[in-house]
Amino acid sequence: MHLVIDSYGADPSLLASVELIHTFLDQLPDQIGMTKVAPPQVYTYRGQKPHDWGVSGFVLIAESHVTIHTFPRRGYANIDVFSCKEFDAQATIEIVTAAFGLERVSSRILDRGLEFLPSAVPADR
Amino acid sequence: MHLVIDSYGADPSLLASVELIHTFLDQLPDQIGMTKVAPPQVYTYRGQKPHDWGVSGFVLIAESHVTIHTFPRRGYANIDVFSCKEFDAQATIEIVTAAFGLERVSSRILDRGLEFLPSAVPADR
């Protein structure tokens, strides 16, 4: 299950905060019943176009990941929550919306391949 | 642009190799015209179900990321290449296919939000 979020109209100061994004990535897995495998990695990115700077972050969770890329000058952030385990997409969207004060959220759920492969599991398991 | 790859039938020994996955993540950005922001992070994951162990990796590139999660016992891997910059999806799929000896690749391209926001860029930039 892969939840893809594109969000607009966020408070730029929240999108620019490395500390907030680290806390968000650190806490989200527990909030949606996932297990962190490693601490979050968060970096500030400064690109060739001045308005495209932002914060990028990542946390690895069991079999899966959460990523975020923010663009404070555009009020835009994208967030991916990808897990082979089911999770509550609506609750996740509400946590993200509250964390960053989002005005508009566009989300999609993608089915990924793993669930289509039960026959590939050896019979001894 | 977000290239979503689900692949099947890979050589389990390749999918199990932390070294190969680190090299793949280290080299792919250059191969498709991207810039790494930080070194790849690669971890072996061992879950509650023995057949769901695998290798998870991530590399942050400018404004974007590449992720991979492999499941050697299932011959399955998923790969996401997400960038706000255009890149050659077909070339990327060929690199992935060659790196892991993939038999079948299912891929999709998602449009993400940033390209719809030119008006959000302040007039002074």
HADDOCK unambig.tbl for C-alpha pairs under 7 A between the chains (distance, minus, plus):
assign (segid A and resid 6 and name CA) (segid B and resid 112 and name CA) 6.71 0.50 0.50
assign (segid A and resid 6 and name CA) (segid B and resid 113 and name CA) 5.62 0.50 0.50
assign (segid A and resid 45 and name CA) (segid B and resid 62 and name CA) 6.78 0.50 0.50
assign (segid A and resid 45 and name CA) (segid B and resid 63 and name CA) 6.84 0.50 0.50
assign (segid A and resid 51 and name CA) (segid B and resid 121 and name CA) 6.78 0.50 0.50
assign (segid A and resid 51 and name CA) (segid B and resid 125 and name CA) 6.94 0.50 0.50
assign (segid A and resid 62 and name CA) (segid B and resid 45 and name CA) 6.77 0.50 0.50
assign (segid A and resid 63 and name CA) (segid B and resid 45 and name CA) 6.83 0.50 0.50
assign (segid A and resid 63 and name CA) (segid B and resid 69 and name CA) 6.79 0.50 0.50
assign (segid A and resid 69 and name CA) (segid B and resid 63 and name CA) 6.81 0.50 0.50
assign (segid A and resid 73 and name CA) (segid B and resid 121 and name CA) 6.67 0.50 0.50
assign (segid A and resid 74 and name CA) (segid B and resid 120 and name CA) 5.13 0.50 0.50
assign (segid A and resid 74 and name CA) (segid B and resid 121 and name CA) 5.78 0.50 0.50
assign (segid A and resid 76 and name CA) (segid B and resid 114 and name CA) 6.96 0.50 0.50
assign (segid A and resid 112 and name CA) (segid B and resid 6 and name CA) 6.71 0.50 0.50
assign (segid A and resid 113 and name CA) (segid B and resid 6 and name CA) 5.63 0.50 0.50
assign (segid A and resid 114 and name CA) (segid B and resid 76 and name CA) 6.93 0.50 0.50
assign (segid A and resid 120 and name CA) (segid B and resid 74 and name CA) 5.14 0.50 0.50
assign (segid A and resid 121 and name CA) (segid B and resid 51 and name CA) 6.76 0.50 0.50
assign (segid A and resid 121 and name CA) (segid B and resid 73 and name CA) 6.67 0.50 0.50
assign (segid A and resid 121 and name CA) (segid B and resid 74 and name CA) 5.80 0.50 0.50
